[in-house]
């Protein structure tokens, strides 16, 4: 390191070579000289003193004074250690962990999602049309195909009738919601539906959860819910027509149960001695895909390659390399 004094910088006694790119679009993209760094450093300290948070200021990339201070201080220190200086724009991206990009794959996909959403809204206003009529599943490819297109649309697959999420398949549990307790429901999940560690959600709220990683107060909360009847359960209670979401993280199992209420006196004592009835097919655990080392290598290479070819208005192809 080569220490430098404040006076020598302000009196132009230090050789200062700044390499700025030509045609800098924004003032923040300009790299400051050492003299400018000293001036901004002093101004930012004074401004922080006026705000009364000297010694207690927390960095925020959207705080102009804090960003000026960090940019000036880091550039002065970089000069001492012969490290390339950065513009305010670059410092904001580094310190705030921001990826500056104009045309990214994520932005393209987000735009495609909006277009499909517009189709859904149009179909909703027209009688006799399904919400998904005209909608497409679009692939964003790495290399131009056909006549140079980078987008490959394909028709949507039909809903799976046996899927609990997108089809009509479901499990119906008929119980007396006024007497059937949450602990009874957990027993049904374990003994009759093959759930090991159930997670029960109602109206997007977890009313029961077990497994590792829970705090003591969470364990007590979920344990106290077990003694409540379904009707008195949290999140509005489980009643006739309620749909509860069941998940078992230990075996990648997820499904829904539709609750139907029936008075306990109406159950058949011979065929339904436990006062509940299950209708529908039992949920199936998702098959785990075996990923070979060759597939892992290919996926790793695909992640490392983040190239995108675009075609401008003059049909000229160019490549954008996204640096993450």
N, C-alpha and C positions, 0 to 999 in steps of 0.2 A: 504493500500500500504506500501511496505517496500523499501524505497529509497536505492540505491546502488551507490557507487562512481566509477568513471572510474579507479582510482588507485587500488582499492581493486579487481576489476575484472582482470586487467592486471597483478597484482601480485599474482593471484590465491588464494586470501583470501576469495572468495565467493564460497559456495557450489553450484556446477553446475552439475545437473543430466540431461542428454539428452537421450531421448528414441527414438532411430532410429530403424526402422524395418530392419530385416536381409535381405541380398541380395538386397540392394537398387540398382535399375537398372541405375539411373541417378544421377550425382553429385548434380543437383539442387533439388533432392528429399531428400537430407540429411539435417537434422535440425542442424543449426549451434550452437556451444557452445557460451556462453556469451563473451568469449574472441574473438572468430571469429566475432561475431556481432560488437564488438567495433572496431576491425581492419577494417572490411568492411565499417562500418559507417564513419570512418576517411578517408579511401581511396576514398569513393564516394564523400564526401564533397570536398576533394582536387581536384578530377577530375572535379566536377561541377565548382569549382573556376577557374580551368584552361580553361574551356569552356566559362567562363565569364557570366554565367547565374545564379549566386547565387541570390536568392530572386525572380527570375523570371522564374524558371524552372517549366514546366508543366509536370505532370506525363504521361508517355506513357509506357504501358506494354512491348513494344518492345524496349525500351531504357534500355540497360543493367545497366547503371550507376544509372538511376532513380529507377529501380527495386531493385538494391542492397541497395540503400539508404532506401527505404520504408521497405524492408525486415528486415534490420538490426535495424532500428529505432522502428518498430512495435514489434519486438521480445524483444528488451531491455525494452520497456514499458510493454509488456506482463509479463515479469519476475517480474517487480515491483508490478504488480497487481495479481500475482499468476495465470496467464492465460497461457494455453498451447501454446507453441511456434509452429510456422509453418515453413515449408521448403520454399525455394525460388519458387519452383514449385507450391506449394499451394497458396502462396501469389499472384503469377501471375494470378492464376485462380480466386481468390477472388477479387482482385483489378481490374482485367480486365474483370470480369464477364464471365469467360470462363468455359464451362462445359467440363471437361476432360472425354472422353469416347473413347473406342476402337470399340465396336460393338453395335451400336444403331439401333433402328428401322428406323430412318431417313437415316442412311448410307445404310441399306439393301434396302430400297425403292429407293434410288438414284441409287444403282447398278442395280436394276430391270429396272429402266427407261432407263439406258444406253443400256441394253440388248435389250429392245423393239426398241430403236432408231436404233440399228444395224440391226434389222430385216427390218425396214422401208428403210434403205439405201440399203440393199441387194435387196429388192423387186423393188426399183427404177431402178436398173441396169438390171433387168430381164423383158423382154417383156411379155405381157399377164398377169402380176400379178398386183394386187392392192397393194397399199402401206401398207395396214393393213393386208394383208394375213399372217397368222401365228402368228399375234400379240395376246397377251393375257392380260386380266385384272387380276392382281394377288393380292390376299388378304394375308396380314401377320397376322397370327392368334396368339393368346396368348398361346393356349395349343396345343400340338401335335395332329394331326389327322391322321387317317388311319394307315400307317406304321411308324408314328412318324414324318411326315413332318410338317413344320411350314409355308409352302407356299402353298396357294390354288389358282391355276390359273383357270380362267373362260373365255369363249369366249367373244369377244367384242359385245356390242349391236349394232344393225344396226342403221344408222343415221335416225333421225326423219325427214321425208320429210317436215313437217310443222315448223321445227325449223329454226330460222333465223341465227343461228350460225353454226350448223353442217349439215343442210339439204339444200334443194333447195328453201324453202319458203323465200320470200322476198317481200318488198314493193317497187314499182316503182313510182316515182314522175316525171311526164313530165311537164317541164316548159321552159320558155325562159330564159336561164342562163344569157343573156346579159341585161335583163330588170327586172327580178324577184329579189327582194331584200331579204336580210337575215331576215328582220323583217316580210316579207310576209311568209317566210318559218316557222318562229316561230308561226305566226297566223294559218297556216295550221296544225302544230303539236297540237296546243291547241284546235282548233275548229273541226278538222276533225279526228284526231288520238287520242284524249283523253289524251294528255300529259299536266301535270300541271306545272311543273318547268323544262323545257327542258335543257339538256346539249348536245351541238352539237360538235362532234369531226370529224376532217378531217385529214387524214394522221397522226394519233396519236397526233394531236394538237387540243387543245380546242379553237374553234373560237367563241363560245358563251356559257355562263354559268350564271345562276342566282340562288339566294337563299341566305341563311345566311352564314356568315363567310368570305365574300369577302372583300378585302381591297378596299379603295377608288379608287386607280389607276386601279385596276382590273375592278371595276364597270364601270369606264369611258371607258376603253379599249373595253369591250364587248358591251357597249352602242353605241360606235362609229362604231362598226362592223355592227350594225343593218341597217345603212343607205347605206351600200355597196351592190352592186349587187352580185349575187352568183359567177359570173365570177371573180370579184375583191376581193373576200373574202380572208382572210389570208391562209397560208399553201398551196399556189399554186392555190387557187381558186376552186370553185365547177363548174365542166364542164360536158359535155356529157360523161357518163360512170363512173363518180365519185361515190364512196360509202361513205356515211356519217353515223356515228354511233350516235344514239340517246339514251339518258338515262334519266330517271326520278327517282331520289332517293326517292321521297316522296311516290311512290307506287311500288317500286321495278320493274320498267319497263325498258327493254332494247331491242333495235332492230336496224336493219340497213335499210337504204333507198338507192336505186339505182336511180341515177339522169339521166334522158334522156332529151336532149335538143330538143326543137321544136320552131320554130319562132312563135312569138305571132300572126302573121297574119294567121297562119294555124289552130288556135283553133276555134271550132264551137261556135259562139256567143250565140246560144240557149242552148246547153248542157254544155258548158264550159265557162261561162261568166267571170269567174275570171282568165282565162288563165292558168289553171293547171289541171292535170288529175292524179288521184291516182289509181293504179292498185295493186291487191293483197289483202290478208286478213289483216284486222286491227290487230295490236299487242294486245296480251292479258296480263293482269297483272298476275304475278305469285301468286298462292294461298299460303297464309301464313299457315304454319303448326302449329297446336296447340300442344304445348308440355306440358304434364301433369307433376305434381309434382313427380310422380313415375319415369317418364322417366328422369327428371332432376337429381333425386337421383342416378339412374343407371349410367348416363353419368358422374356424379361427381365421383362416385366410380371407374369407368373405367379410368378416368384421374389420380386418385390417385394411382392406381395400374399400375406400369410401369415395370412389370416383363417380362423377355424374357428367354425362355428355348432354349438352343442350343444343338446340337449333334456333338461331336468331331469325329475324324477319327476312334476311337475305339468304335463308337456307344454308347458312354457313355453320358447320359443326365446330364446336369448341368444347373443351373439357374443363370442368371446375374441380379442383382438389380441395376438399374440405379438411382443414387441419383442426382436429379436435384436441 
